[in-house]
Amino acid sequence: MTQEEYVYMSCICTGYEEASRNDVLQIAVRDDAGNVLFDSLIKPAKRKRWDSYSHEITPESVRDAPTLSDVAPELQKLLRGKHVVLYNKKSLTRFLLPVLCTAATTHCCMLAYAEYKHDWDPYHKHYRWHKLDDAYFELSGQSGNINDCKQAALEIMTVWQQLMTKPRLRKKYGFIPFSEELLSWLKRIALIFGAVIILFIAAVLLFR
């Protein structure tokens, strides 16, 4: 994996409002080529019952699954030094802090897509947020299913890769390799230096 590549993480939780009262139920991770690097059900540490209507992950299905603490060492090793992309990073980071602590950077696909859509919300004073399935459908033409964790990770990858073809979004939301950032600064310095030379020559010609 090169320094310009990302990994894409999705998770399903018992609820998303209060991390102190909810748990992770499943985690999936894909690489930049779409390969599944990790996929596991997770046994909750706090909740015993939850609404499983949408994702169909029941208490019985995770009874023998590992806990988040059990899989943390494997995920920490997998994500070490990587650039991790999530959809709704602010919300999910609260649940995934134990495994994201070794990542080099984390990125929010939802915020990048919101800016791409450019639909301003005057009440909340930010671009409107959109569902991952809607973003995936617009940019790929395919229907999604965020209640399938591996599929959601694929959707995040697809949307992110499309967004990162836009220089403005890539600069604001993506990871810029040091070599590319250095080249950008050198170009700016060259432009400034060139402008100074032109002004100097103009001043000499004007006052000779």
ZADO-1210 file (C-alpha; in nm, 4 decimals, padded with zeros to 6 digits):
<atoms>
<atom x="00.0000" y="00.0000" z="00.0000" code="MET" pos="1"/>
<atom x="00.1386" y="00.3387" z="-00.1011" code="THR" pos="2"/>
<atom x="00.1117" y="00.6571" z="00.1008" code="GLN" pos="3"/>
<atom x="-00.1592" y="00.7872" z="-00.1352" code="GLU" pos="4"/>
<atom x="-00.3976" y="00.4957" z="-00.0750" code="GLU" pos="5"/>
<atom x="-00.6831" y="00.4769" z="00.1703" code="TYR" pos="6"/>
<atom x="-00.8774" y="00.2108" z="00.3591" code="VAL" pos="7"/>
<atom x="-01.2538" y="00.2335" z="00.3975" code="TYR" pos="8"/>
<atom x="-01.4268" y="00.1436" z="00.7218" code="MET" pos="9"/>
<atom x="-01.7946" y="00.0880" z="00.7897" code="SER" pos="10"/>
<atom x="-01.9685" y="-00.0176" z="01.1078" code="CYS" pos="11"/>
<atom x="-02.3165" y="-00.0967" z="01.2308" code="ILE" pos="12"/>
<atom x="-02.4123" y="-00.0002" z="01.5859" code="CYS" pos="13"/>
<atom x="-02.6993" y="-00.0663" z="01.8229" code="THR" pos="14"/>
<atom x="-02.7708" y="00.3078" z="01.7984" code="GLY" pos="15"/>
<atom x="-02.5755" y="00.6175" z="01.6974" code="TYR" pos="16"/>
<atom x="-02.6941" y="00.8968" z="01.9267" code="GLU" pos="17"/>
<atom x="-02.5122" y="00.8199" z="02.2515" code="GLU" pos="18"/>
<atom x="-02.1886" y="00.6229" z="02.2350" code="ALA" pos="19"/>
<atom x="-02.1963" y="00.5714" z="02.6115" code="SER" pos="20"/>
<atom x="-02.5182" y="00.3703" z="02.5792" code="ARG" pos="21"/>
<atom x="-02.4603" y="00.1949" z="02.2456" code="ASN" pos="22"/>
<atom x="-02.2201" y="-00.0590" z="02.0976" code="ASP" pos="23"/>
<atom x="-02.0657" y="-00.1638" z="01.7681" code="VAL" pos="24"/>
<atom x="-02.2322" y="-00.4708" z="01.6129" code="LEU" pos="25"/>
<atom x="-02.0228" y="-00.5171" z="01.2992" code="GLN" pos="26"/>
<atom x="-01.7108" y="-00.3719" z="01.1360" code="ILE" pos="27"/>
<atom x="-01.5910" y="-00.4069" z="00.7784" code="ALA" pos="28"/>
<atom x="-01.2767" y="-00.2643" z="00.6153" code="VAL" pos="29"/>
<atom x="-01.1820" y="-00.2571" z="00.2460" code="ARG" pos="30"/>
<atom x="-00.8646" y="-00.1431" z="00.0743" code="ASP" pos="31"/>
<atom x="-00.8314" y="00.0927" z="-00.2230" code="ASP" pos="32"/>
<atom x="-00.8907" y="-00.1954" z="-00.4646" code="ALA" pos="33"/>
<atom x="-01.2100" y="-00.3038" z="-00.2900" code="GLY" pos="34"/>
<atom x="-01.0614" y="-00.6107" z="-00.1233" code="ASN" pos="35"/>
<atom x="-01.2149" y="-00.6993" z="00.2136" code="VAL" pos="36"/>
<atom x="-00.9421" y="-00.6661" z="00.4782" code="LEU" pos="37"/>
<atom x="-01.1662" y="-00.7231" z="00.7794" code="PHE" pos="38"/>
<atom x="-01.5261" y="-00.8242" z="00.8400" code="ASP" pos="39"/>
<atom x="-01.6630" y="-00.9389" z="01.1736" code="SER" pos="40"/>
<atom x="-01.9704" y="-00.9276" z="01.3885" code="LEU" pos="41"/>
<atom x="-01.9018" y="-00.7723" z="01.7285" code="ILE" pos="42"/>
<atom x="-02.0567" y="-00.8744" z="02.0586" code="LYS" pos="43"/>
<atom x="-02.1857" y="-00.5653" z="02.2445" code="PRO" pos="44"/>
<atom x="-02.0416" y="-00.4862" z="02.5848" code="ALA" pos="45"/>
<atom x="-02.3329" y="-00.2719" z="02.7103" code="LYS" pos="46"/>
<atom x="-02.6555" y="-00.3335" z="02.5222" code="ARG" pos="47"/>
<atom x="-02.8488" y="-00.6594" z="02.5513" code="LYS" pos="48"/>
<atom x="-03.1417" y="-00.5605" z="02.3291" code="ARG" pos="49"/>
<atom x="-03.1739" y="-00.3268" z="02.0294" code="TRP" pos="50"/>
<atom x="-03.3827" y="-00.2657" z="01.7188" code="ASP" pos="51"/>
<atom x="-03.2538" y="-00.5057" z="01.4539" code="SER" pos="52"/>
<atom x="-03.5260" y="-00.4409" z="01.1961" code="TYR" pos="53"/>
<atom x="-03.3022" y="-00.2709" z="00.9382" code="SER" pos="54"/>
<atom x="-02.9769" y="-00.4653" z="00.9672" code="HIS" pos="55"/>
<atom x="-03.1097" y="-00.7966" z="01.1044" code="GLU" pos="56"/>
<atom x="-02.8211" y="-00.8323" z="01.3510" code="ILE" pos="57"/>
<atom x="-02.9925" y="-00.9861" z="01.6528" code="THR" pos="58"/>
<atom x="-02.8581" y="-01.0592" z="02.0024" code="PRO" pos="59"/>
<atom x="-02.8526" y="-01.4265" z="01.9057" code="GLU" pos="60"/>
<atom x="-02.6379" y="-01.3651" z="01.5965" code="SER" pos="61"/>
<atom x="-02.3612" y="-01.1966" z="01.7989" code="VAL" pos="62"/>
<atom x="-02.3803" y="-01.4241" z="02.1047" code="ARG" pos="63"/>
<atom x="-02.0523" y="-01.6002" z="02.0174" code="ASP" pos="64"/>
<atom x="-01.8901" y="-01.3082" z="01.8340" code="ALA" pos="65"/>
<atom x="-01.5716" y="-01.1384" z="01.9615" code="PRO" pos="66"/>
<atom x="-01.6005" y="-00.8117" z="02.1522" code="THR" pos="67"/>
<atom x="-01.4517" y="-00.4863" z="02.0293" code="LEU" pos="68"/>
<atom x="-01.1690" y="-00.5343" z="02.2805" code="SER" pos="69"/>
<atom x="-01.1020" y="-00.8776" z="02.1311" code="ASP" pos="70"/>
<atom x="-01.0604" y="-00.7482" z="01.7757" code="VAL" pos="71"/>
<atom x="-00.8921" y="-00.4189" z="01.8699" code="ALA" pos="72"/>
<atom x="-00.5319" y="-00.5512" z="01.8441" code="PRO" pos="73"/>
<atom x="-00.5951" y="-00.6917" z="01.4945" code="GLU" pos="74"/>
<atom x="-00.7612" y="-00.3722" z="01.3739" code="LEU" pos="75"/>
<atom x="-00.4958" y="-00.1503" z="01.5315" code="GLN" pos="76"/>
<atom x="-00.2313" y="-00.3460" z="01.3426" code="LYS" pos="77"/>
<atom x="-00.4335" y="-00.3329" z="01.0193" code="LEU" pos="78"/>
<atom x="-00.4947" y="00.0443" z="01.0406" code="LEU" pos="79"/>
<atom x="-00.1494" y="00.1429" z="01.1654" code="ARG" pos="80"/>
<atom x="-00.0213" y="00.4325" z="00.9552" code="GLY" pos="81"/>
<atom x="-00.3197" y="00.4112" z="00.7178" code="LYS" pos="82"/>
<atom x="-00.5556" y="00.6846" z="00.5973" code="HIS" pos="83"/>
<atom x="-00.9021" y="00.5735" z="00.7079" code="VAL" pos="84"/>
<atom x="-01.2199" y="00.6985" z="00.5390" code="VAL" pos="85"/>
<atom x="-01.5561" y="00.6802" z="00.7167" code="LEU" pos="86"/>
<atom x="-01.9034" y="00.8085" z="00.6369" code="TYR" pos="87"/>
<atom x="-02.0082" y="01.0438" z="00.9166" code="ASN" pos="88"/>
<atom x="-01.6675" y="01.0379" z="01.0818" code="LYS" pos="89"/>
<atom x="-01.7711" y="01.2551" z="01.3777" code="LYS" pos="90"/>
<atom x="-02.0430" y="01.0127" z="01.4852" code="SER" pos="91"/>
<atom x="-01.8552" y="00.6861" z="01.4253" code="LEU" pos="92"/>
<atom x="-01.5224" y="00.7952" z="01.5737" code="THR" pos="93"/>
<atom x="-01.6842" y="00.7933" z="01.9191" code="ARG" pos="94"/>
<atom x="-01.7426" y="00.4191" z="01.8822" code="PHE" pos="95"/>
<atom x="-01.4203" y="00.3331" z="01.7005" code="LEU" pos="96"/>
<atom x="-01.1598" y="00.5249" z="01.9005" code="LEU" pos="97"/>
<atom x="-01.0050" y="00.2033" z="02.0411" code="PRO" pos="98"/>
<atom x="-00.9195" y="00.0843" z="01.6897" code="VAL" pos="99"/>
<atom x="-00.8560" y="00.4166" z="01.5118" code="LEU" pos="100"/>
<atom x="-00.5823" y="00.5230" z="01.7524" code="CYS" pos="101"/>
<atom x="-00.3075" y="00.3847" z="01.5251" code="THR" pos="102"/>
<atom x="-00.4367" y="00.5363" z="01.1992" code="ALA" pos="103"/>
<atom x="-00.2252" y="00.8062" z="01.0359" code="ALA" pos="104"/>
<atom x="-00.5303" y="01.0156" z="00.9418" code="THR" pos="105"/>
<atom x="-00.9080" y="00.9851" z="00.9335" code="THR" pos="106"/>
<atom x="-01.1361" y="01.1415" z="00.6719" code="HIS" pos="107"/>
<atom x="-01.5095" y="01.2103" z="00.6430" code="CYS" pos="108"/>
<atom x="-01.6657" y="01.1050" z="00.3140" code="CYS" pos="109"/>
<atom x="-02.0028" y="01.2525" z="00.4161" code="MET" pos="110"/>
<atom x="-01.8697" y="01.6072" z="00.4541" code="LEU" pos="111"/>
<atom x="-01.6808" y="01.5861" z="00.1252" code="ALA" pos="112"/>
<atom x="-01.9939" y="01.4669" z="-00.0552" code="TYR" pos="113"/>
<atom x="-02.2039" y="01.7387" z="00.1110" code="ALA" pos="114"/>
<atom x="-01.9702" y="02.0030" z="-00.0277" code="GLU" pos="115"/>
<atom x="-01.9734" y="01.8314" z="-00.3667" code="TYR" pos="116"/>
<atom x="-02.3551" y="01.8608" z="-00.3728" code="LYS" pos="117"/>
<atom x="-02.3218" y="02.2257" z="-00.2665" code="HIS" pos="118"/>
<atom x="-02.6698" y="02.2367" z="-00.1099" code="ASP" pos="119"/>
<atom x="-02.6417" y="02.4941" z="00.1680" code="TRP" pos="120"/>
<atom x="-02.8503" y="02.4549" z="00.4835" code="ASP" pos="121"/>
<atom x="-02.9093" y="02.8097" z="00.6166" code="PRO" pos="122"/>
<atom x="-03.0470" y="02.6837" z="00.9480" code="TYR" pos="123"/>
<atom x="-02.7518" y="02.4611" z="01.0420" code="HIS" pos="124"/>
<atom x="-02.5056" y="02.6809" z="00.8475" code="LYS" pos="125"/>
<atom x="-02.3357" y="02.3963" z="00.6622" code="HIS" pos="126"/>
<atom x="-02.3884" y="02.1961" z="00.3448" code="TYR" pos="127"/>
<atom x="-02.6724" y="01.9479" z="00.3784" code="ARG" pos="128"/>
<atom x="-02.5732" y="01.5957" z="00.4708" code="TRP" pos="129"/>
<atom x="-02.6882" y="01.3075" z="00.2528" code="HIS" pos="130"/>
<atom x="-02.7332" y="00.9345" z="00.3059" code="LYS" pos="131"/>
<atom x="-02.4539" y="00.7096" z="00.1845" code="LEU" pos="132"/>
<atom x="-02.6898" y="00.5087" z="-00.0363" code="ASP" pos="133"/>
<atom x="-02.8001" y="00.8305" z="-00.2116" code="ASP" pos="134"/>
<atom x="-02.4403" y="00.9404" z="-00.2685" code="ALA" pos="135"/>
<atom x="-02.3492" y="00.5949" z="-00.3998" code="TYR" pos="136"/>
<atom x="-02.6449" y="00.5893" z="-00.6388" code="PHE" pos="137"/>
<atom x="-02.5671" y="00.9336" z="-00.7793" code="GLU" pos="138"/>
<atom x="-02.1989" y="00.8633" z="-00.8397" code="LEU" pos="139"/>
<atom x="-02.2227" y="00.4979" z="-00.9487" code="SER" pos="140"/>
<atom x="-02.5760" y="00.4570" z="-01.0787" code="GLY" pos="141"/>
<atom x="-02.6204" y="00.1508" z="-00.8568" code="GLN" pos="142"/>
<atom x="-02.8476" y="00.0889" z="-00.5617" code="SER" pos="143"/>
<atom x="-02.6767" y="00.0482" z="-00.2255" code="GLY" pos="144"/>
<atom x="-02.7461" y="-00.1182" z="00.1067" code="ASN" pos="145"/>
<atom x="-02.5827" y="00.0457" z="00.4070" code="ILE" pos="146"/>
<atom x="-02.7246" y="-00.2249" z="00.6325" code="ASN" pos="147"/>
<atom x="-02.4761" y="-00.4655" z="00.4762" code="ASP" pos="148"/>
<atom x="-02.1472" y="-00.3620" z="00.6368" code="CYS" pos="149"/>
<atom x="-01.9204" y="-00.4905" z="00.3580" code="LYS" pos="150"/>
<atom x="-02.1415" y="-00.3266" z="00.0972" code="GLN" pos="151"/>
<atom x="-02.1346" y="00.0014" z="00.2900" code="ALA" pos="152"/>
<atom x="-01.7528" y="-00.0053" z="00.2920" code="ALA" pos="153"/>
<atom x="-01.7627" y="-00.0590" z="-00.0863" code="LEU" pos="154"/>
<atom x="-02.0003" y="00.2354" z="-00.1237" code="GLU" pos="155"/>
<atom x="-01.7709" y="00.4595" z="00.0818" code="ILE" pos="156"/>
<atom x="-01.4763" y="00.3566" z="-00.1365" code="MET" pos="157"/>
<atom x="-01.6690" y="00.4250" z="-00.4594" code="THR" pos="158"/>
<atom x="-01.7965" y="00.7655" z="-00.3488" code="VAL" pos="159"/>
<atom x="-01.4599" y="00.8729" z="-00.2043" code="TRP" pos="160"/>
<atom x="-01.2625" y="00.7761" z="-00.5128" code="GLN" pos="161"/>
<atom x="-01.5000" y="00.9793" z="-00.7282" code="GLN" pos="162"/>
<atom x="-01.4791" y="01.2804" z="-00.4969" code="LEU" pos="163"/>
<atom x="-01.0999" y="01.2691" z="-00.4854" code="MET" pos="164"/>
<atom x="-01.0867" y="01.3346" z="-00.8613" code="THR" pos="165"/>
<atom x="-01.2007" y="01.6891" z="-00.7771" code="LYS" pos="166"/>
<atom x="-00.8856" y="01.8911" z="-00.6875" code="PRO" pos="167"/>
<atom x="-01.0718" y="02.1286" z="-00.4546" code="ARG" pos="168"/>
<atom x="-01.2286" y="01.8454" z="-00.2537" code="LEU" pos="169"/>
<atom x="-00.9085" y="01.6425" z="-00.2518" code="ARG" pos="170"/>
<atom x="-00.7134" y="01.9354" z="-00.1142" code="LYS" pos="171"/>
<atom x="-00.9684" y="02.0080" z="00.1596" code="LYS" pos="172"/>
<atom x="-01.0767" y="01.6590" z="00.2646" code="TYR" pos="173"/>
<atom x="-00.8154" y="01.4164" z="00.1369" code="GLY" pos="174"/>
<atom x="-00.4617" y="01.3215" z="00.2266" code="PHE" pos="175"/>
<atom x="-00.1980" y="01.5134" z="00.0316" code="ILE" pos="176"/>
<atom x="00.1369" y="01.3265" z="00.0208" code="PRO" pos="177"/>
<atom x="00.4314" y="01.5315" z="00.1456" code="PHE" pos="178"/>
<atom x="00.6036" y="01.5169" z="-00.1953" code="SER" pos="179"/>
<atom x="00.2942" y="01.6605" z="-00.3655" code="GLU" pos="180"/>
<atom x="00.2486" y="01.9265" z="-00.0976" code="GLU" pos="181"/>
<atom x="00.6158" y="02.0224" z="-00.1270" code="LEU" pos="182"/>
<atom x="00.5835" y="02.0521" z="-00.5052" code="LEU" pos="183"/>
<atom x="00.2796" y="02.2756" z="-00.4618" code="SER" pos="184"/>
<atom x="00.4731" y="02.5066" z="-00.2272" code="TRP" pos="185"/>
<atom x="00.7705" y="02.5177" z="-00.4654" code="LEU" pos="186"/>
<atom x="00.5386" y="02.6233" z="-00.7479" code="LYS" pos="187"/>
<atom x="00.3985" y="02.9027" z="-00.5309" code="ARG" pos="188"/>
<atom x="00.7477" y="03.0191" z="-00.4380" code="ILE" pos="189"/>
<atom x="00.8490" y="03.0130" z="-00.8057" code="ALA" pos="190"/>
<atom x="00.5463" y="03.2248" z="-00.8979" code="LEU" pos="191"/>
<atom x="00.6216" y="03.4766" z="-00.6225" code="ILE" pos="192"/>
<atom x="00.9899" y="03.4894" z="-00.7170" code="PHE" pos="193"/>
<atom x="00.8963" y="03.5377" z="-01.0837" code="GLY" pos="194"/>
<atom x="00.6600" y="03.8215" z="-00.9936" code="ALA" pos="195"/>
<atom x="00.9329" y="03.9916" z="-00.7873" code="VAL" pos="196"/>
<atom x="01.1784" y="03.9684" z="-01.0785" code="ILE" pos="197"/>
<atom x="00.9239" y="04.1161" z="-01.3184" code="ILE" pos="198"/>
<atom x="00.8512" y="04.4043" z="-01.0804" code="LEU" pos="199"/>
<atom x="01.2235" y="04.4652" z="-01.0342" code="PHE" pos="200"/>
<atom x="01.2852" y="04.4778" z="-01.4095" code="ILE" pos="201"/>
<atom x="00.9852" y="04.7058" z="-01.4571" code="ALA" pos="202"/>
<atom x="01.1160" y="04.9425" z="-01.1874" code="ALA" pos="203"/>
<atom x="01.4624" y="04.9516" z="-01.3453" code="VAL" pos="204"/>
<atom x="01.3185" y="05.0309" z="-01.6901" code="LEU" pos="205"/>
<atom x="01.0891" y="05.2959" z="-01.5421" code="LEU" pos="206"/>
<atom x="01.3584" y="05.4892" z="-01.3526" code="PHE" pos="207"/>
<atom x="01.6632" y="05.4468" z="-01.5790" code="ARG" pos="208"/>
</atoms>
